[in-house]
Amino acid sequence: MAGTNVTVVEGDATRMPFPDQSFTGAVCFTMLHHVPSRQLQDRLLAETLRVLKPGAVFAGSDSKTSLRFRLFHLMDTCVTVDPGAFADRLSAAGFSDVTVGQNQYSFWFRARRPA
């Protein structure tokens, strides 16, 4: 990414190295199930809220569990997220305007840091 306006930072999403209210938005695509526990997933949600500016949106998606999905993740970290409970988890982290949708294979979400 040299020569662009992109900065790549490698780190732990449960302990982000950024000041409070640093970002105008955040996305999370097909990675929550790789966070090794529900507690750490919730810590990731809280950290995301912390680094977002008031009114900023957090959006993303992840896979739902299935036999094929589980087989694909043999010998891998795989802590699936229950889409039916995810809105409550986002709200508990402090997000508002929470929306969660799903189909047979995946779920998606959108939430906002309160203004």
C-alpha positions as CSV (number, residue, x, y, z in Angstrom):
1,M,0.0,0.0,0.0
2,A,3.1,2.2,-0.2
3,G,2.3,5.5,-1.9
4,T,-1.4,5.4,-1.1
5,N,-3.6,7.0,1.6
6,V,-4.0,3.5,3.2
7,T,-2.3,2.6,6.5
8,V,-2.3,-1.1,7.4
9,V,-2.1,-1.8,11.1
10,E,-1.7,-5.4,12.4
11,G,-3.1,-5.9,15.9
12,D,-5.6,-7.4,18.3
13,A,-9.1,-6.2,17.7
14,T,-9.9,-6.8,21.4
15,R,-7.2,-4.2,22.3
16,M,-6.9,-1.7,19.5
17,P,-4.0,0.7,19.5
18,F,-6.2,3.7,18.6
19,P,-7.5,6.7,20.6
20,D,-11.1,6.9,21.5
21,Q,-13.4,8.1,18.7
22,S,-10.8,7.8,16.0
23,F,-12.9,6.4,13.1
24,T,-16.0,7.4,11.1
25,G,-17.0,3.8,10.5
26,A,-15.9,0.2,10.9
27,V,-16.6,-3.1,9.1
28,C,-16.2,-6.7,10.0
29,F,-16.5,-9.4,7.3
30,T,-16.5,-13.1,7.9
31,M,-14.0,-13.1,10.8
32,L,-16.0,-13.0,14.1
33,H,-16.1,-16.8,14.2
34,H,-12.2,-16.8,14.3
35,V,-12.2,-14.9,17.6
36,P,-11.6,-17.7,20.1
37,S,-14.4,-17.1,22.6
38,R,-17.7,-15.3,23.0
39,Q,-16.1,-13.1,25.7
40,L,-13.4,-12.0,23.3
41,Q,-16.0,-11.4,20.6
42,D,-17.9,-9.1,23.0
43,R,-14.6,-7.4,23.9
44,L,-14.1,-6.8,20.1
45,L,-17.6,-5.2,20.0
46,A,-16.8,-2.9,22.9
47,E,-13.5,-1.9,21.4
48,T,-15.1,-1.1,18.1
49,L,-17.6,1.1,19.9
50,R,-14.8,2.8,21.7
51,V,-12.8,3.8,18.6
52,L,-15.9,5.0,16.6
53,K,-16.9,8.6,16.6
54,P,-20.5,9.4,17.7
55,G,-23.0,8.5,15.0
56,A,-20.5,6.2,13.2
57,V,-21.7,2.9,11.7
58,F,-20.4,-0.6,12.4
59,A,-21.4,-3.1,9.8
60,G,-20.5,-6.6,8.8
61,S,-21.4,-10.2,8.2
62,D,-20.4,-13.7,9.1
63,S,-21.2,-17.3,8.3
64,K,-23.8,-19.4,10.1
65,T,-22.9,-22.8,11.2
66,S,-23.5,-25.9,9.1
67,L,-21.8,-29.3,8.7
68,R,-19.9,-28.1,5.7
69,F,-18.8,-24.9,7.5
70,R,-17.7,-27.0,10.5
71,L,-15.8,-29.4,8.3
72,F,-14.0,-26.5,6.6
73,H,-12.9,-25.3,10.0
74,L,-11.5,-28.5,11.4
75,M,-8.3,-27.8,13.3
76,D,-9.1,-24.1,13.2
77,T,-10.6,-21.6,15.6
78,C,-14.3,-21.5,15.1
79,V,-16.7,-20.0,17.6
80,T,-19.8,-19.3,15.6
81,V,-22.1,-16.4,16.4
82,D,-25.8,-16.9,17.0
83,P,-27.5,-14.4,14.7
84,G,-30.7,-14.5,16.9
85,A,-28.8,-13.2,19.9
86,F,-26.4,-10.9,18.1
87,A,-28.6,-7.8,18.2
88,D,-28.7,-8.0,22.0
89,R,-24.9,-8.4,22.1
90,L,-24.4,-5.3,20.0
91,S,-26.9,-3.4,22.2
92,A,-25.2,-4.6,25.4
93,A,-21.9,-3.3,24.0
94,G,-23.5,0.1,23.7
95,F,-24.6,0.3,20.0
96,S,-27.9,1.7,18.9
97,D,-30.0,1.4,15.8
98,V,-29.1,-2.2,15.6
99,T,-30.3,-4.3,12.6
100,V,-29.5,-8.0,12.1
101,G,-30.6,-10.0,9.1
102,Q,-29.9,-13.6,8.0
103,N,-30.4,-16.2,5.3
104,Q,-29.6,-19.9,5.3
105,Y,-25.9,-19.4,5.1
106,S,-25.0,-16.1,6.7
107,F,-26.0,-13.1,8.7
108,W,-25.3,-9.4,8.5
109,F,-25.6,-6.5,10.8
110,R,-25.5,-2.8,11.1
111,A,-25.3,-0.7,14.2
112,R,-24.4,2.8,15.2
113,R,-22.5,4.4,18.0
114,P,-25.0,6.8,19.7
115,A,-24.5,10.4,18.9
